[in-house]
């Protein structure tokens, strides 16, 4: 159990910059235009990471913040 908690902490530390980068991008103006490239880049990184480490798992969550720029359409 302790090993799993340590591993979870390490994974969170690794993905924190990615999450923060995504949050910063999502706060930018007109994210609807930027989302496809951002998702492609993010998925490319995550898929490459998983290919190198079969135990690495990920989940991509896209949240609608109520923005009027049609981001989640």
DRENTORTOR-37300 format. One record per residue (C-alpha): residue number from 1; residue in three letters; chain; x, y, z. Coordinates in steps of 0.001 Angstrom, whole numbers, plus 500000, padded with zeros to 6 digits. Layout:
REM residues N
(NUM 'ALA' 'A' (X Y Z))
...
This chain:
REM residues 73
(1 'UNK' 'A' (500000 500000 500000))
(2 'UNK' 'A' (502807 502414 500867))
(3 'UNK' 'A' (504526 501589 497578))
(4 'UNK' 'A' (501320 502443 495691))
(5 'UNK' 'A' (501018 505779 497506))
(6 'UNK' 'A' (504630 506617 496722))
(7 'UNK' 'A' (504093 505687 493073))
(8 'UNK' 'A' (500939 507835 492932))
(9 'UNK' 'A' (502856 510780 494389))
(10 'UNK' 'A' (505636 510340 491826))
(11 'UNK' 'A' (503132 510157 488963))
(12 'UNK' 'A' (501353 513293 490188))
(13 'UNK' 'A' (504684 515112 490368))
(14 'UNK' 'A' (505489 514037 486795))
(15 'UNK' 'A' (502151 515076 485304))
(16 'UNK' 'A' (501766 518298 487298))
(17 'UNK' 'A' (503540 520468 484663))
(18 'UNK' 'A' (501321 519016 481949))
(19 'UNK' 'A' (498161 519707 483932))
(20 'UNK' 'A' (499273 523240 484737))
(21 'UNK' 'A' (500122 523839 481081))
(22 'UNK' 'A' (496706 522645 480005))
(23 'UNK' 'A' (495011 524870 482584))
(24 'UNK' 'A' (496981 527887 481347))
(25 'UNK' 'A' (496067 527107 477749))
(26 'UNK' 'A' (492405 526668 478614))
(27 'UNK' 'A' (492335 530125 480149))
(28 'UNK' 'A' (493606 531641 476914))
(29 'UNK' 'A' (491314 533442 474513))
(30 'UNK' 'A' (489583 531353 471817))
(31 'UNK' 'A' (490553 527909 473009))
(32 'UNK' 'A' (488208 526377 470435))
(33 'UNK' 'A' (490858 527126 467809))
(34 'UNK' 'A' (493704 525775 469957))
(35 'UNK' 'A' (492097 522619 471362))
(36 'UNK' 'A' (492765 520224 468446))
(37 'UNK' 'A' (496524 520892 468395))
(38 'UNK' 'A' (496753 520849 472195))
(39 'UNK' 'A' (494905 517538 472410))
(40 'UNK' 'A' (497060 516060 469634))
(41 'UNK' 'A' (500279 517118 471400))
(42 'UNK' 'A' (499065 515915 474792))
(43 'UNK' 'A' (497923 512551 473447))
(44 'UNK' 'A' (501189 512143 471540))
(45 'UNK' 'A' (503163 512658 474728))
(46 'UNK' 'A' (500957 510343 476791))
(47 'UNK' 'A' (500919 507584 474162))
(48 'UNK' 'A' (504704 507747 473781))
(49 'UNK' 'A' (505114 507628 477543))
(50 'UNK' 'A' (502829 504582 477778))
(51 'UNK' 'A' (504654 502837 474921))
(52 'UNK' 'A' (507875 503174 476939))
(53 'UNK' 'A' (506260 502122 480229))
(54 'UNK' 'A' (503342 499690 480024))
(55 'UNK' 'A' (502433 500381 483660))
(56 'UNK' 'A' (501847 504073 482901))
(57 'UNK' 'A' (498165 504890 482512))
(58 'UNK' 'A' (496428 508150 481802))
(59 'UNK' 'A' (493051 509777 481425))
(60 'UNK' 'A' (492361 512925 479440))
(61 'UNK' 'A' (489593 515029 480954))
(62 'UNK' 'A' (488167 518005 479093))
(63 'UNK' 'A' (486040 520370 481154))
(64 'UNK' 'A' (483539 522925 479920))
(65 'UNK' 'A' (484149 526095 481918))
(66 'UNK' 'A' (481123 527885 480499))
(67 'UNK' 'A' (483232 529869 478066))
(68 'UNK' 'A' (481287 531365 475129))
(69 'UNK' 'A' (483935 530374 472541))
(70 'UNK' 'A' (482331 526988 471671))
(71 'UNK' 'A' (485325 525101 473115))
(72 'UNK' 'A' (483423 521902 473939))
(73 'UNK' 'A' (481277 521673 470812))
